[in-house]
Amino acid sequence: MSIANVNMFEFENEEALQTFAKWYDGDGADDYMKYAECEIILMIKTSPTSCLTVASYPNDAARQKAVALREGRHRDAVANFLKIEHTLALEGEVTAKRLKEIII
């Protein structure tokens, strides 16, 4: 059973969201994939200053590794360059998951 973290962010301005998106698509995503066994990671820009992130893990133990990572070294990285006005964090069981196969 896969389990996911879903986070909603509202930033002070567009630049803060762009900074977060660049970090999340680079070091942020790489760390979750490498250290927390993340299966899927998505970021969806929902307005010029807000986004939604979804990260799926194979089990709760892997998800907890991601939580520890977020509350540890990522907390410091995020605090250093982001202006987040509001966040909402949810978690839940992944009840449907399909990915189009990509062959590289």
Biopython code that builds the backbone (N, CA, C, O; Angstrom):
import numpy as np
from Bio.PDB.StructureBuilder import StructureBuilder

atoms = [
    (1, "MET", "N", (0.836, -1.174, 0.000)),
    (1, "MET", "CA", (0.000, 0.000, 0.000)),
    (1, "MET", "C", (0.884, 1.242, 0.000)),
    (1, "MET", "O", (1.686, 1.436, 0.913)),
    (2, "SER", "N", (0.742, 2.067, -1.003)),
    (2, "SER", "CA", (1.466, 3.336, -1.045)),
    (2, "SER", "C", (0.744, 4.366, -0.196)),
    (2, "SER", "O", (-0.469, 4.304, -0.001)),
    (3, "ILE", "N", (1.520, 5.311, 0.299)),
    (3, "ILE", "CA", (0.972, 6.395, 1.110)),
    (3, "ILE", "C", (1.581, 7.699, 0.608)),
    (3, "ILE", "O", (2.730, 7.724, 0.167)),
    (4, "ALA", "N", (0.813, 8.777, 0.677)),
    (4, "ALA", "CA", (1.275, 10.039, 0.096)),
    (4, "ALA", "C", (1.213, 11.192, 1.083)),
    (4, "ALA", "O", (0.385, 11.221, 1.993)),
    (5, "ASN", "N", (2.112, 12.135, 0.873)),
    (5, "ASN", "CA", (2.055, 13.443, 1.521)),
    (5, "ASN", "C", (1.541, 14.424, 0.480)),
    (5, "ASN", "O", (2.017, 14.444, -0.655)),
    (6, "VAL", "N", (0.575, 15.230, 0.869)),
    (6, "VAL", "CA", (0.042, 16.282, 0.010)),
    (6, "VAL", "C", (0.203, 17.586, 0.773)),
    (6, "VAL", "O", (-0.271, 17.716, 1.902)),
    (7, "ASN", "N", (0.868, 18.545, 0.157)),
    (7, "ASN", "CA", (1.114, 19.826, 0.817)),
    (7, "ASN", "C", (0.641, 20.964, -0.063)),
    (7, "ASN", "O", (0.846, 20.962, -1.277)),
    (8, "MET", "N", (0.003, 21.939, 0.573)),
    (8, "MET", "CA", (-0.410, 23.153, -0.119)),
    (8, "MET", "C", (0.392, 24.311, 0.450)),
    (8, "MET", "O", (0.520, 24.450, 1.666)),
    (9, "PHE", "N", (0.929, 25.141, -0.431)),
    (9, "PHE", "CA", (1.744, 26.286, -0.026)),
    (9, "PHE", "C", (1.182, 27.568, -0.620)),
    (9, "PHE", "O", (0.755, 27.596, -1.774)),
    (10, "GLU", "N", (1.185, 28.613, 0.171)),
    (10, "GLU", "CA", (0.881, 29.963, -0.312)),
    (10, "GLU", "C", (2.096, 30.819, 0.011)),
    (10, "GLU", "O", (2.512, 30.902, 1.167)),
    (11, "PHE", "N", (2.663, 31.453, -1.003)),
    (11, "PHE", "CA", (3.875, 32.250, -0.854)),
    (11, "PHE", "C", (3.555, 33.741, -0.834)),
    (11, "PHE", "O", (2.501, 34.169, -1.304)),
    (12, "GLU", "N", (4.470, 34.514, -0.289)),
    (12, "GLU", "CA", (4.297, 35.965, -0.224)),
    (12, "GLU", "C", (4.262, 36.602, -1.603)),
    (12, "GLU", "O", (3.575, 37.601, -1.815)),
    (13, "ASN", "N", (5.011, 36.018, -2.548)),
    (13, "ASN", "CA", (5.072, 36.608, -3.883)),
    (13, "ASN", "C", (5.490, 35.544, -4.899)),
    (13, "ASN", "O", (5.854, 34.426, -4.532)),
    (14, "GLU", "N", (5.431, 35.911, -6.175)),
    (14, "GLU", "CA", (5.758, 34.970, -7.248)),
    (14, "GLU", "C", (7.217, 34.526, -7.209)),
    (14, "GLU", "O", (7.527, 33.372, -7.504)),
    (15, "GLU", "N", (8.097, 35.432, -6.851)),
    (15, "GLU", "CA", (9.524, 35.101, -6.793)),
    (15, "GLU", "C", (9.793, 33.999, -5.767)),
    (15, "GLU", "O", (10.602, 33.105, -6.015)),
    (16, "ALA", "N", (9.125, 34.060, -4.626)),
    (16, "ALA", "CA", (9.305, 33.027, -3.601)),
    (16, "ALA", "C", (8.847, 31.668, -4.121)),
    (16, "ALA", "O", (9.506, 30.658, -3.875)),
    (17, "LEU", "N", (7.731, 31.634, -4.835)),
    (17, "LEU", "CA", (7.256, 30.372, -5.407)),
    (17, "LEU", "C", (8.250, 29.859, -6.447)),
    (17, "LEU", "O", (8.541, 28.663, -6.475)),
    (18, "GLN", "N", (8.770, 30.728, -7.290)),
    (18, "GLN", "CA", (9.736, 30.313, -8.307)),
    (18, "GLN", "C", (11.011, 29.764, -7.672)),
    (18, "GLN", "O", (11.588, 28.795, -8.166)),
    (19, "THR", "N", (11.446, 30.380, -6.582)),
    (19, "THR", "CA", (12.629, 29.898, -5.865)),
    (19, "THR", "C", (12.377, 28.509, -5.303)),
    (19, "THR", "O", (13.225, 27.624, -5.411)),
    (20, "PHE", "N", (11.199, 28.320, -4.700)),
    (20, "PHE", "CA", (10.834, 27.018, -4.157)),
    (20, "PHE", "C", (10.760, 25.976, -5.269)),
    (20, "PHE", "O", (11.272, 24.868, -5.112)),
    (21, "ALA", "N", (10.129, 26.320, -6.385)),
    (21, "ALA", "CA", (9.979, 25.375, -7.494)),
    (21, "ALA", "C", (11.338, 24.913, -8.009)),
    (21, "ALA", "O", (11.531, 23.731, -8.290)),
    (22, "LYS", "N", (12.264, 25.834, -8.130)),
    (22, "LYS", "CA", (13.609, 25.484, -8.601)),
    (22, "LYS", "C", (14.296, 24.539, -7.615)),
    (22, "LYS", "O", (14.896, 23.545, -8.023)),
    (23, "TRP", "N", (14.209, 24.845, -6.325)),
    (23, "TRP", "CA", (14.812, 23.986, -5.302)),
    (23, "TRP", "C", (14.128, 22.617, -5.273)),
    (23, "TRP", "O", (14.800, 21.587, -5.229)),
    (24, "TYR", "N", (12.788, 22.607, -5.297)),
    (24, "TYR", "CA", (12.022, 21.369, -5.195)),
    (24, "TYR", "C", (12.316, 20.450, -6.373)),
    (24, "TYR", "O", (12.400, 19.233, -6.205)),
    (25, "ASP", "N", (12.472, 21.017, -7.552)),
    (25, "ASP", "CA", (12.746, 20.222, -8.747)),
    (25, "ASP", "C", (14.195, 19.748, -8.804)),
    (25, "ASP", "O", (14.526, 18.863, -9.594)),
    (26, "GLY", "N", (15.050, 20.320, -7.985)),
    (26, "GLY", "CA", (16.462, 19.930, -7.951)),
    (26, "GLY", "C", (16.793, 19.141, -6.706)),
    (26, "GLY", "O", (16.452, 17.964, -6.594)),
    (27, "ASP", "N", (17.465, 19.799, -5.762)),
    (27, "ASP", "CA", (17.919, 19.133, -4.539)),
    (27, "ASP", "C", (16.782, 18.534, -3.725)),
    (27, "ASP", "O", (16.925, 17.441, -3.177)),
    (28, "GLY", "N", (15.663, 19.228, -3.638)),
    (28, "GLY", "CA", (14.543, 18.727, -2.844)),
    (28, "GLY", "C", (14.048, 17.378, -3.340)),
    (28, "GLY", "O", (13.983, 16.416, -2.575)),
    (29, "ALA", "N", (13.703, 17.308, -4.609)),
    (29, "ALA", "CA", (13.199, 16.056, -5.181)),
    (29, "ALA", "C", (14.264, 14.967, -5.156)),
    (29, "ALA", "O", (13.967, 13.808, -4.864)),
    (30, "ASP", "N", (15.500, 15.340, -5.461)),
    (30, "ASP", "CA", (16.580, 14.346, -5.457)),
    (30, "ASP", "C", (16.719, 13.681, -4.089)),
    (30, "ASP", "O", (16.876, 12.463, -3.998)),
    (31, "ASP", "N", (16.663, 14.483, -3.031)),
    (31, "ASP", "CA", (16.787, 13.928, -1.680)),
    (31, "ASP", "C", (15.637, 12.991, -1.344)),
    (31, "ASP", "O", (15.857, 11.919, -0.780)),
    (32, "TYR", "N", (14.413, 13.383, -1.686)),
    (32, "TYR", "CA", (13.265, 12.522, -1.382)),
    (32, "TYR", "C", (13.348, 11.210, -2.161)),
    (32, "TYR", "O", (13.011, 10.153, -1.626)),
    (33, "MET", "N", (13.789, 11.267, -3.405)),
    (33, "MET", "CA", (13.921, 10.051, -4.207)),
    (33, "MET", "C", (15.028, 9.151, -3.656)),
    (33, "MET", "O", (14.866, 7.933, -3.578)),
    (34, "LYS", "N", (16.138, 9.752, -3.281)),
    (34, "LYS", "CA", (17.303, 8.971, -2.850)),
    (34, "LYS", "C", (17.167, 8.439, -1.430)),
    (34, "LYS", "O", (17.413, 7.258, -1.188)),
    (35, "TYR", "N", (16.778, 9.294, -0.488)),
    (35, "TYR", "CA", (16.811, 8.922, 0.926)),
    (35, "TYR", "C", (15.478, 8.437, 1.485)),
    (35, "TYR", "O", (15.452, 7.788, 2.531)),
    (36, "ALA", "N", (14.395, 8.734, 0.823)),
    (36, "ALA", "CA", (13.095, 8.368, 1.386)),
    (36, "ALA", "C", (12.294, 7.446, 0.470)),
    (36, "ALA", "O", (11.104, 7.230, 0.701)),
    (37, "GLU", "N", (12.926, 6.907, -0.559)),
    (37, "GLU", "CA", (12.287, 5.936, -1.445)),
    (37, "GLU", "C", (11.029, 6.476, -2.117)),
    (37, "GLU", "O", (10.102, 5.715, -2.396)),
    (38, "CYS", "N", (10.989, 7.766, -2.377)),
    (38, "CYS", "CA", (9.829, 8.386, -3.007)),
    (38, "CYS", "C", (9.580, 7.749, -4.374)),
    (38, "CYS", "O", (10.506, 7.600, -5.172)),
    (39, "GLU", "N", (8.332, 7.377, -4.640)),
    (39, "GLU", "CA", (7.967, 6.760, -5.914)),
    (39, "GLU", "C", (7.580, 7.803, -6.958)),
    (39, "GLU", "O", (7.954, 7.707, -8.127)),
    (40, "ILE", "N", (6.832, 8.785, -6.512)),
    (40, "ILE", "CA", (6.309, 9.829, -7.396)),
    (40, "ILE", "C", (6.438, 11.154, -6.668)),
    (40, "ILE", "O", (6.148, 11.245, -5.475)),
    (41, "ILE", "N", (6.871, 12.176, -7.380)),
    (41, "ILE", "CA", (6.900, 13.508, -6.786)),
    (41, "ILE", "C", (6.390, 14.498, -7.833)),
    (41, "ILE", "O", (6.866, 14.518, -8.968)),
    (42, "LEU", "N", (5.426, 15.308, -7.438)),
    (42, "LEU", "CA", (4.809, 16.285, -8.332)),
    (42, "LEU", "C", (4.704, 17.629, -7.638)),
    (42, "LEU", "O", (4.547, 17.705, -6.419)),
    (43, "MET", "N", (4.791, 18.680, -8.424)),
    (43, "MET", "CA", (4.483, 20.021, -7.933)),
    (43, "MET", "C", (3.569, 20.650, -8.964)),
    (43, "MET", "O", (3.879, 20.666, -10.155)),
    (44, "ILE", "N", (2.443, 21.168, -8.505)),
    (44, "ILE", "CA", (1.466, 21.783, -9.385)),
    (44, "ILE", "C", (1.294, 23.236, -8.969)),
    (44, "ILE", "O", (0.902, 23.517, -7.837)),
    (45, "LYS", "N", (1.583, 24.153, -9.874)),
    (45, "LYS", "CA", (1.393, 25.577, -9.601)),
    (45, "LYS", "C", (-0.089, 25.875, -9.789)),
    (45, "LYS", "O", (-0.621, 25.710, -10.887)),
    (46, "THR", "N", (-0.755, 26.310, -8.731)),
    (46, "THR", "CA", (-2.197, 26.535, -8.784)),
    (46, "THR", "C", (-2.569, 28.002, -8.941)),
    (46, "THR", "O", (-3.718, 28.317, -9.251)),
    (47, "SER", "N", (-1.627, 28.891, -8.733)),
    (47, "SER", "CA", (-1.798, 30.328, -8.964)),
    (47, "SER", "C", (-0.396, 30.932, -9.017)),
    (47, "SER", "O", (0.577, 30.210, -8.796)),
    (48, "PRO", "N", (-0.256, 32.210, -9.298)),
    (48, "PRO", "CA", (1.080, 32.802, -9.334)),
    (48, "PRO", "C", (1.839, 32.707, -8.006)),
    (48, "PRO", "O", (3.067, 32.785, -7.986)),
    (49, "THR", "N", (1.106, 32.540, -6.896)),
    (49, "THR", "CA", (1.767, 32.492, -5.582)),
    (49, "THR", "C", (1.442, 31.240, -4.775)),
    (49, "THR", "O", (1.718, 31.197, -3.576)),
    (50, "SER", "N", (0.864, 30.223, -5.403)),
    (50, "SER", "CA", (0.539, 29.017, -4.636)),
    (50, "SER", "C", (0.833, 27.756, -5.440)),
    (50, "SER", "O", (0.861, 27.766, -6.670)),
    (51, "CYS", "N", (1.053, 26.667, -4.698)),
    (51, "CYS", "CA", (1.300, 25.383, -5.346)),
    (51, "CYS", "C", (0.839, 24.250, -4.438)),
    (51, "CYS", "O", (0.575, 24.428, -3.249)),
    (52, "LEU", "N", (0.757, 23.097, -5.047)),
    (52, "LEU", "CA", (0.391, 21.858, -4.378)),
    (52, "LEU", "C", (1.496, 20.863, -4.693)),
    (52, "LEU", "O", (1.909, 20.742, -5.846)),
    (53, "THR", "N", (1.980, 20.147, -3.679)),
    (53, "THR", "CA", (2.965, 19.096, -3.918)),
    (53, "THR", "C", (2.378, 17.759, -3.486)),
    (53, "THR", "O", (1.641, 17.675, -2.503)),
    (54, "VAL", "N", (2.715, 16.724, -4.231)),
    (54, "VAL", "CA", (2.269, 15.366, -3.932)),
    (54, "VAL", "C", (3.491, 14.462, -4.016)),
    (54, "VAL", "O", (4.213, 14.472, -5.013)),
    (55, "ALA", "N", (3.714, 13.689, -2.977)),
    (55, "ALA", "CA", (4.821, 12.735, -2.963)),
    (55, "ALA", "C", (4.291, 11.400, -2.458)),
    (55, "ALA", "O", (3.693, 11.329, -1.384)),
    (56, "SER", "N", (4.511, 10.346, -3.232)),
    (56, "SER", "CA", (4.013, 9.014, -2.898)),
    (56, "SER", "C", (5.178, 8.115, -2.491)),
    (56, "SER", "O", (6.253, 8.153, -3.089)),
    (57, "TYR", "N", (4.936, 7.308, -1.460)),
    (57, "TYR", "CA", (5.956, 6.413, -0.904)),
    (57, "TYR", "C", (5.398, 4.993, -0.845)),
    (57, "TYR", "O", (4.182, 4.816, -0.774)),
    (58, "PRO", "N", (6.271, 3.972, -0.873)),
    (58, "PRO", "CA", (5.794, 2.595, -0.889)),
    (58, "PRO", "C", (5.113, 2.155, 0.407)),
    (58, "PRO", "O", (4.303, 1.228, 0.402)),
    (59, "ASN", "N", (5.444, 2.819, 1.514)),
    (59, "ASN", "CA", (4.866, 2.454, 2.809)),
    (59, "ASN", "C", (5.064, 3.613, 3.786)),
    (59, "ASN", "O", (5.724, 4.601, 3.466)),
    (60, "ASP", "N", (4.490, 3.481, 4.967)),
    (60, "ASP", "CA", (4.570, 4.580, 5.928)),
    (60, "ASP", "C", (5.985, 4.773, 6.471)),
    (60, "ASP", "O", (6.359, 5.894, 6.814)),
    (61, "ALA", "N", (6.769, 3.715, 6.556)),
    (61, "ALA", "CA", (8.150, 3.864, 7.039)),
    (61, "ALA", "C", (8.946, 4.776, 6.101)),
    (61, "ALA", "O", (9.701, 5.633, 6.560)),
    (62, "ALA", "N", (8.779, 4.592, 4.802)),
    (62, "ALA", "CA", (9.459, 5.458, 3.831)),
    (62, "ALA", "C", (8.926, 6.883, 3.930)),
    (62, "ALA", "O", (9.697, 7.839, 3.847)),
    (63, "ARG", "N", (7.617, 7.034, 4.105)),
    (63, "ARG", "CA", (7.028, 8.367, 4.247)),
    (63, "ARG", "C", (7.575, 9.067, 5.481)),
    (63, "ARG", "O", (7.828, 10.272, 5.452)),
    (64, "GLN", "N", (7.757, 8.326, 6.556)),
    (64, "GLN", "CA", (8.309, 8.914, 7.779)),
    (64, "GLN", "C", (9.750, 9.394, 7.573)),
    (64, "GLN", "O", (10.166, 10.386, 8.171)),
    (65, "LYS", "N", (10.505, 8.693, 6.732)),
    (65, "LYS", "CA", (11.854, 9.163, 6.395)),
    (65, "LYS", "C", (11.778, 10.529, 5.721)),
    (65, "LYS", "O", (12.598, 11.408, 5.986)),
    (66, "ALA", "N", (10.797, 10.698, 4.857)),
    (66, "ALA", "CA", (10.616, 11.987, 4.175)),
    (66, "ALA", "C", (10.228, 13.077, 5.163)),
    (66, "ALA", "O", (10.702, 14.208, 5.064)),
    (67, "VAL", "N", (9.373, 12.740, 6.107)),
    (67, "VAL", "CA", (8.978, 13.716, 7.134)),
    (67, "VAL", "C", (10.202, 14.138, 7.935)),
    (67, "VAL", "O", (10.393, 15.324, 8.202)),
    (68, "ALA", "N", (11.027, 13.175, 8.319)),
    (68, "ALA", "CA", (12.244, 13.493, 9.079)),
    (68, "ALA", "C", (13.191, 14.359, 8.251)),
    (68, "ALA", "O", (13.813, 15.283, 8.775)),
    (69, "LEU", "N", (13.297, 14.060, 6.970)),
    (69, "LEU", "CA", (14.140, 14.853, 6.078)),
    (69, "LEU", "C", (13.615, 16.283, 5.987)),
    (69, "LEU", "O", (14.381, 17.243, 6.071)),
    (70, "ARG", "N", (12.307, 16.412, 5.815)),
    (70, "ARG", "CA", (11.686, 17.737, 5.722)),
    (70, "ARG", "C", (11.875, 18.529, 7.004)),
    (70, "ARG", "O", (12.147, 19.729, 6.959)),
    (71, "GLU", "N", (11.735, 17.871, 8.143)),
    (71, "GLU", "CA", (11.850, 18.564, 9.426)),
    (71, "GLU", "C", (13.305, 18.766, 9.840)),
    (71, "GLU", "O", (13.585, 19.525, 10.767)),
    (72, "GLY", "N", (14.221, 18.101, 9.168)),
    (72, "GLY", "CA", (15.643, 18.250, 9.469)),
    (72, "GLY", "C", (16.307, 19.236, 8.541)),
    (72, "GLY", "O", (16.089, 20.443, 8.639)),
    (73, "ARG", "N", (17.116, 18.718, 7.642)),
    (73, "ARG", "CA", (17.930, 19.616, 6.819)),
    (73, "ARG", "C", (17.127, 20.428, 5.816)),
    (73, "ARG", "O", (17.551, 21.524, 5.449)),
    (74, "HIS", "N", (15.995, 19.936, 5.365)),
    (74, "HIS", "CA", (15.196, 20.730, 4.432)),
    (74, "HIS", "C", (14.544, 21.911, 5.132)),
    (74, "HIS", "O", (14.347, 22.959, 4.516)),
    (75, "ARG", "N", (14.207, 21.762, 6.405)),
    (75, "ARG", "CA", (13.620, 22.877, 7.150)),
    (75, "ARG", "C", (14.565, 24.072, 7.118)),
    (75, "ARG", "O", (14.140, 25.204, 6.885)),
    (76, "ASP", "N", (15.855, 23.810, 7.355)),
    (76, "ASP", "CA", (16.843, 24.887, 7.346)),
    (76, "ASP", "C", (16.983, 25.500, 5.956)),
    (76, "ASP", "O", (17.046, 26.721, 5.820)),
    (77, "ALA", "N", (17.031, 24.666, 4.935)),
    (77, "ALA", "CA", (17.171, 25.166, 3.566)),
    (77, "ALA", "C", (15.975, 26.019, 3.179)),
    (77, "ALA", "O", (16.132, 27.105, 2.621)),
    (78, "VAL", "N", (14.792, 25.530, 3.473)),
    (78, "VAL", "CA", (13.574, 26.252, 3.122)),
    (78, "VAL", "C", (13.481, 27.565, 3.885)),
    (78, "VAL", "O", (13.115, 28.588, 3.305)),
    (79, "ALA", "N", (13.802, 27.557, 5.158)),
    (79, "ALA", "CA", (13.717, 28.773, 5.975)),
    (79, "ALA", "C", (14.679, 29.844, 5.492)),
    (79, "ALA", "O", (14.425, 31.034, 5.675)),
    (80, "ASN", "N", (15.765, 29.441, 4.885)),
    (80, "ASN", "CA", (16.766, 30.405, 4.437)),
    (80, "ASN", "C", (16.352, 31.198, 3.205)),
    (80, "ASN", "O", (16.847, 32.307, 3.004)),
    (81, "PHE", "N", (15.463, 30.665, 2.379)),
    (81, "PHE", "CA", (15.167, 31.400, 1.150)),
    (81, "PHE", "C", (13.694, 31.542, 0.796)),
    (81, "PHE", "O", (13.371, 32.124, -0.240)),
    (82, "LEU", "N", (12.808, 31.038, 1.609)),
    (82, "LEU", "CA", (11.398, 31.093, 1.241)),
    (82, "LEU", "C", (10.581, 32.022, 2.118)),
    (82, "LEU", "O", (10.857, 32.204, 3.304)),
    (83, "LYS", "N", (9.589, 32.592, 1.508)),
    (83, "LYS", "CA", (8.634, 33.428, 2.224)),
    (83, "LYS", "C", (7.271, 32.762, 2.077)),
    (83, "LYS", "O", (6.488, 33.095, 1.187)),
    (84, "ILE", "N", (7.009, 31.819, 2.968)),
    (84, "ILE", "CA", (5.757, 31.070, 2.920)),
    (84, "ILE", "C", (4.778, 31.710, 3.890)),
    (84, "ILE", "O", (5.084, 31.891, 5.069)),
    (85, "GLU", "N", (3.599, 32.052, 3.386)),
    (85, "GLU", "CA", (2.582, 32.649, 4.237)),
    (85, "GLU", "C", (1.715, 31.597, 4.915)),
    (85, "GLU", "O", (1.273, 31.783, 6.048)),
    (86, "HIS", "N", (1.475, 30.491, 4.215)),
    (86, "HIS", "CA", (0.548, 29.493, 4.741)),
    (86, "HIS", "C", (0.881, 28.127, 4.146)),
    (86, "HIS", "O", (1.244, 28.023, 2.974)),
    (87, "THR", "N", (0.756, 27.089, 4.958)),
    (87, "THR", "CA", (0.903, 25.723, 4.456)),
    (87, "THR", "C", (-0.198, 24.851, 5.037)),
    (87, "THR", "O", (-0.745, 25.144, 6.100)),
    (88, "LEU", "N", (-0.509, 23.799, 4.338)),
    (88, "LEU", "CA", (-1.434, 22.785, 4.817)),
    (88, "LEU", "C", (-0.851, 21.446, 4.402)),
    (88, "LEU", "O", (-0.578, 21.226, 3.222)),
    (89, "ALA", "N", (-0.658, 20.554, 5.356)),
    (89, "ALA", "CA", (-0.076, 19.239, 5.074)),
    (89, "ALA", "C", (-1.109, 18.155, 5.351)),
    (89, "ALA", "O", (-1.748, 18.141, 6.403)),
    (90, "LEU", "N", (-1.261, 17.257, 4.399)),
    (90, "LEU", "CA", (-2.175, 16.125, 4.520)),
    (90, "LEU", "C", (-1.411, 14.849, 4.193)),
    (90, "LEU", "O", (-0.372, 14.888, 3.535)),
    (91, "GLU", "N", (-1.929, 13.732, 4.651)),
    (91, "GLU", "CA", (-1.363, 12.432, 4.288)),
    (91, "GLU", "C", (-2.504, 11.463, 4.083)),
    (91, "GLU", "O", (-3.576, 11.620, 4.667)),
    (92, "GLY", "N", (-2.274, 10.459, 3.255)),
    (92, "GLY", "CA", (-3.325, 9.481, 3.042)),
    (92, "GLY", "C", (-2.870, 8.326, 2.171)),
    (92, "GLY", "O", (-1.818, 8.371, 1.534)),
    (93, "GLU", "N", (-3.695, 7.291, 2.165)),
    (93, "GLU", "CA", (-3.434, 6.104, 1.368)),
    (93, "GLU", "C", (-3.664, 6.408, -0.108)),
    (93, "GLU", "O", (-4.645, 7.055, -0.473)),
    (94, "VAL", "N", (-2.757, 5.941, -0.942)),
    (94, "VAL", "CA", (-2.915, 6.088, -2.386)),
    (94, "VAL", "C", (-3.841, 4.968, -2.846)),
    (94, "VAL", "O", (-3.497, 3.791, -2.739)),
    (95, "THR", "N", (-5.001, 5.331, -3.352)),
    (95, "THR", "CA", (-5.986, 4.324, -3.745)),
    (95, "THR", "C", (-5.991, 4.050, -5.244)),
    (95, "THR", "O", (-6.587, 3.069, -5.689)),
    (96, "ALA", "N", (-5.340, 4.895, -6.022)),
    (96, "ALA", "CA", (-5.188, 4.668, -7.462)),
    (96, "ALA", "C", (-3.871, 5.294, -7.897)),
    (96, "ALA", "O", (-3.541, 6.413, -7.505)),
    (97, "LYS", "N", (-3.126, 4.559, -8.711)),
    (97, "LYS", "CA", (-1.838, 5.076, -9.177)),
    (97, "LYS", "C", (-1.531, 4.451, -10.526)),
    (97, "LYS", "O", (-1.390, 3.233, -10.640)),
    (98, "ARG", "N", (-1.431, 5.275, -11.529)),
    (98, "ARG", "CA", (-1.043, 4.799, -12.855)),
    (98, "ARG", "C", (-0.041, 5.771, -13.436)),
    (98, "ARG", "O", (-0.198, 6.987, -13.321)),
    (99, "LEU", "N", (0.964, 5.242, -14.045)),
    (99, "LEU", "CA", (1.980, 6.046, -14.708)),
    (99, "LEU", "C", (2.174, 5.511, -16.115)),
    (99, "LEU", "O", (2.225, 4.300, -16.334)),
    (100, "LYS", "N", (2.281, 6.414, -17.050)),
    (100, "LYS", "CA", (2.593, 6.000, -18.402)),
    (100, "LYS", "C", (4.059, 5.595, -18.428)),
    (100, "LYS", "O", (4.918, 6.334, -17.948)),
    (101, "GLU", "N", (4.342, 4.452, -18.974)),
    (101, "GLU", "CA", (5.722, 3.976, -19.017)),
    (101, "GLU", "C", (6.548, 4.848, -19.953)),
    (101, "GLU", "O", (6.156, 5.122, -21.087)),
    (102, "ILE", "N", (7.686, 5.271, -19.454)),
    (102, "ILE", "CA", (8.600, 6.080, -20.246)),
    (102, "ILE", "C", (9.889, 5.287, -20.411)),
    (102, "ILE", "O", (10.494, 4.859, -19.428)),
    (103, "ILE", "N", (10.297, 5.099, -21.634)),
    (103, "ILE", "CA", (11.533, 4.375, -21.910)),
    (103, "ILE", "C", (12.562, 5.385, -22.391)),
    (103, "ILE", "O", (12.360, 6.083, -23.385)),
    (104, "ILE", "N", (13.673, 5.446, -21.659)),
    (104, "ILE", "CA", (14.726, 6.410, -22.008)),
    (104, "ILE", "C", (15.911, 5.677, -22.595)),
    (104, "ILE", "O", (16.907, 6.303, -22.956)),
]
sb = StructureBuilder()
sb.init_structure("model")
sb.init_model(0)
sb.init_chain("A")
sb.init_seg("    ")
for serial, (resi, resn, name, xyz) in enumerate(atoms, 1):
    if name == "N":
        sb.init_residue(resn, " ", resi, " ")
    sb.init_atom(name, np.array(xyz, "f"), 0.0, 1.0, " ", f" {name:<3s}", serial, name[0])
structure = sb.get_structure()
